[in-house]
Amino acid sequence: MIVSQRSVLIGLMMICFAAQPWHRDTGIAAYQLLVLFSCFVLFRHGEILRSLKNIRWLVVGLLLLAFTSIISWLFREYQEAPFRAVKPYVLLLSVILIYLALQRFNLMQRHLLLIVFTAGLSLAAYAISEHLAGNYGRWSAVENAVDFGNYSAIIGGLLILLAVHFKGDKGRKFVPALLFLVGGVAFYASFRSGTRSSLAIVALALVGLLFYTLIAKRSWTVIGLILLFGLVAGYAIKDNPRIGYMGVELTKAMEGNYSSGSLGQRLELWRLSACIAKDTPVLGVGPGALKYAQLDKWPERCGVTIRASRGYFYQAHSVYFQTLATLGGGGLLSLLFVFGVLIFFGVQRLNKGGIPLVFVSLSFMSAGLTVDLFFKDFLVVRFVLLVVIGLCWLQLQNYDTRRLEGVT
């Protein structure tokens, strides 16, 4: 039996997510095949320009970001900065390719649920393996604990939000319960990572649940339970030593005595990025050049102390300051424009499937406060696929794209 093109697209997305906690290269390879196959589907079925019309402002934003990164590299301050540093911003264009390819077929609710459930199931399997191995430290899988914690929180929140949106007959009532269960495990994996920034993502998921309950269910009992869960969760983490340590670091930073801890160094990198942007406000120092800026005159000129063992950090530990320093104001505005368009898509249809897309967009914006979202290929893959899922879910809920023709 010949496998349908839709099955190939869905299968490759499942492989991307399944590989995340185990083997990043496998996920990246599946993503590359997914992009190539999406191109094949689009050229075979045609009508690409007609399809682009419905999401034209998202296309404009992504093209501006990619174009700005290329121009910034051409006029970079340090010739040593490699051209491959432009790659993440170009890869973001694959959001358009994959989304349009999926829209060529009759995509159904169960397909998207299966993809996200695969991501959650993979995290659950990882959690079980860590417990069996007796790992009582910070969980990080095959990456940095911060990136892993943020990703786990996003998957957990998305699973729970899709669970409450589920539409099925009485014989399938087990599906939301299963999604809730796996989503809870994903939240637990995020908690075990010790990542403080993921707490904001969990809070966004709770807010999303509240909005959905107010708009669709209007059940004060459910709202009360959600608020109670939030209070219990807040009480459970308030005595976490990493939360207390964050307060100490923040106090030192505000007093001008920057510590060598993670928060203190992040604040130093942000000060450095802002200082660099003052001298290169339009295009920045160029993608991939932040490393060389740290090794050059900038720390001394800006009064910043970099306490890295190698003398520099690979990123500014904030997608906003990273973009500002390397791509300038043009790059930062393009990035914010992309986020703004995605949020607008979801807000326009909060009562018709828009909440998951808003949650994904705001979660990445929140995570981006303390980490660069695009400094590794596998991080770009996550962003692309989760945004595509949010857009596709919106389309599934009888979303009339013609309503956005003046905006999208």
Secondary structure, 3 states (H helix, E strand, C coil): CCCCHHHHHHHHHHHHHHCCCCCHHHHHHHHHHHHHHHHHHHHHHCCHHHHHHCCHHHHHHHHHHHHHHHHHHHCCCCCCCCHHHHHHHHHCCHHHHHHHHHCCCCCCHHHHHHHHHHHHHHHHHHHHHHHHCCCCCCCCCCCCHHHHHHHHHHHHHHHHHHHHHCCCCHHHCHHHHHHHHHHHHHHHHHHHCCCCCHHHHHHHHHHHHHHHHHHHHCCHHHHHHHHHHHHHHHHHHCCCHHHHHHHHHHHHHHCCCCCCCHHHHHHHHHHHHHHHHHHCCCCCCCCCCHHHHHHCCHHHHHCCCCCCCCCCCCCCCCHHHHHHHHHHHHHHHHHHHHHHHHHHHHHHCHHHCCHHHHHHHHHHHHHCCCCCCCCCHHHHHHHHHHHHHHHHHHHHCCCCHHHHCCCC
